[in-house]
Amino acid sequence: MASTWTSGEVNSPSANDLIVDGGAVPSYGNYQTRVWLNCTIAGTFLIQHRDSTNANTLHEQEASILAGECMQLDTGNVTMAADERIRVLAKSALTLGRVSGSVFVTPA
């Protein structure tokens, strides 16, 4: 598997709106993941490692960003089963704000 890069942009997201989903990994293995976020107003986000059915969160990290800032989170090596994924949600509403995000997934 080559590296994948997915991105998304949401204007005025509501609480729990999906910002970006890294997509399902193809097979069991170790992956390096990186999340980039940028927003026009301060916001708090949930970075989630989801199970193979995308129904349950296996791990979650909260991240807060100031207005106009860019955040990068590197997870290091993460063991993931086939069809597991990394995704980012808005934790709270960002009224009149815009957030853009990217998820990079690379086999370790």
C-alpha positions as CSV (number, residue, x, y, z in Angstrom):
1,M,0.0,0.0,0.0
2,A,1.3,3.4,-0.9
3,S,0.7,6.4,1.4
4,T,-2.8,7.9,1.3
5,W,-3.8,11.5,1.8
6,T,-7.4,12.5,2.3
7,S,-8.6,16.0,3.0
8,G,-11.8,17.8,3.9
9,E,-13.1,21.3,4.5
10,V,-16.3,22.2,6.4
11,N,-17.8,25.6,6.9
12,S,-19.6,26.3,10.3
13,P,-19.5,22.6,11.4
14,S,-21.9,21.5,14.1
15,A,-20.8,19.4,17.1
16,N,-19.8,15.9,16.0
17,D,-19.6,16.8,12.3
18,L,-17.1,14.8,10.3
19,I,-14.2,17.0,9.1
20,V,-12.0,14.3,7.4
21,D,-12.0,10.5,7.3
22,G,-8.7,8.8,6.4
23,G,-10.5,5.8,4.9
24,A,-10.2,2.1,5.7
25,V,-6.7,0.6,5.7
26,P,-6.4,-2.4,3.4
27,S,-4.9,-5.0,5.7
28,Y,-3.6,-5.7,9.3
29,G,-0.3,-4.0,10.0
30,N,1.6,-1.0,11.4
31,Y,0.8,2.4,10.0
32,Q,2.2,5.9,10.6
33,T,-0.6,8.4,10.7
34,R,-0.5,12.2,10.6
35,V,-3.4,14.6,11.1
36,W,-3.2,18.3,10.0
37,L,-5.9,20.8,11.0
38,N,-6.4,24.5,10.4
39,C,-9.3,26.7,11.4
40,T,-10.4,30.3,11.1
41,I,-11.7,30.4,14.7
42,A,-10.7,28.5,17.8
43,G,-12.0,25.0,17.9
44,T,-11.8,21.6,19.6
45,F,-11.6,18.4,17.7
46,L,-11.7,14.6,18.3
47,I,-9.1,12.5,16.5
48,Q,-10.4,9.0,16.5
49,H,-9.1,5.5,15.7
50,R,-12.2,3.6,14.5
51,D,-12.9,-0.1,14.4
52,S,-13.3,-2.1,11.1
53,T,-17.1,-1.5,11.0
54,N,-16.6,2.2,11.7
55,A,-19.1,1.9,14.5
56,N,-16.9,2.1,17.5
57,T,-14.0,4.3,18.6
58,L,-11.0,2.4,19.8
59,H,-8.9,5.4,20.8
60,E,-9.6,9.1,20.9
61,Q,-7.5,12.2,21.4
62,E,-9.0,15.7,21.9
63,A,-7.1,18.6,20.2
64,S,-7.8,22.3,20.6
65,I,-6.6,24.9,18.1
66,L,-6.5,28.7,18.2
67,A,-7.9,30.8,15.4
68,G,-5.7,30.9,12.4
69,E,-3.4,28.2,13.7
70,C,-2.3,24.9,12.0
71,M,-1.9,21.8,14.1
72,Q,-0.1,18.6,13.2
73,L,-0.4,15.4,15.2
74,D,1.9,12.4,14.4
75,T,0.8,9.2,16.0
76,G,3.9,7.2,15.4
77,N,3.3,3.5,14.6
78,V,-0.2,2.4,15.1
79,T,-1.3,-1.2,14.7
80,M,-4.5,-1.3,12.7
81,A,-6.7,-4.2,11.5
82,A,-8.1,-4.3,8.0
83,D,-10.8,-1.6,7.5
84,E,-9.9,0.4,10.6
85,R,-9.5,4.1,10.1
86,I,-8.5,7.5,11.5
87,R,-11.0,10.3,11.4
88,V,-11.5,13.8,12.8
89,L,-14.8,15.3,14.2
90,A,-15.6,18.7,15.5
91,K,-16.2,18.4,19.2
92,S,-18.3,21.5,19.4
93,A,-19.9,23.8,16.9
94,L,-17.7,26.3,15.0
95,T,-20.3,28.9,14.2
96,L,-19.2,31.2,11.3
97,G,-15.9,29.3,11.1
98,R,-14.1,27.1,8.6
99,V,-12.0,24.1,9.3
100,S,-9.8,22.1,6.9
101,G,-8.1,18.9,7.7
102,S,-6.0,16.2,6.2
103,V,-5.2,12.6,7.3
104,F,-2.1,10.9,6.0
105,V,-1.7,7.1,6.4
106,T,1.6,5.3,5.5
107,P,2.5,1.7,6.1
108,A,5.3,1.6,8.7
